[in-house]
Amino acid sequence: MGLKAVLFDFNGIIINDESIHERLIAELLLTENLRSQPDEIRKFSLGRSDRACLTDLLTYRDRAVTNAYLDQLIERKSISYRNYLEQLAQLPLYPGYFPIIVAGDEITLSKPEPEGYLLGLQRLNQAYPHLNLQPSECLAIEDTCVGIMAARRAGMQVIGVAHTYPLHILQRWANWAVDQFSDLELERMQKIFLQEPLQSQV
């Protein structure tokens, strides 16, 4: 069984925007009269959806909000994100792009739950039914520990890219790790994939 598909995380892998999200979340919390530390925001935000992040941050601060109000907060943050990107002369994209996308608002359970990766696999099978893709034939590219956990729970092997966490941290979670996105080589990934058995899921 060989490598048939590669699934990429978006934030921190395709676009270098983790720091943008952290800044916007901090600004949003200030409008709610909540001041938070950068480490606190990173703990709850990295690799997770806005809904999961804000829910956990507010709960951590003993702030209860309705689902309707949470939807408003998410919308405000989304508008701020779009406005921020529109002001940039060039998007902070890492090289490359993709035909099939699973957006965060299409899933109900945020990482480390595997739902996003399983939906990605389903869509790949719909687009390319002749491949009959199985999770064990897929490789995920991730930059956060919760993202790596999600892919592993989906039954996929994972390469960690040290854009957000240090390499030595990702090496503990992923099947393999590299310093940066440009270090990924398809031919090398295929060889490693064949040599390395799938490790136990986390």
Helices and strands as residue ranges (DSSP letters): E 5-8, H 18-31, H 38-45, H 50-60, H 67-87, G 104-106, H 115-127, G 129-131, G 135-137, E 138-142, H 145-153, E 157-161, H 167-173, E 176-178, G 181-183, H 186-195
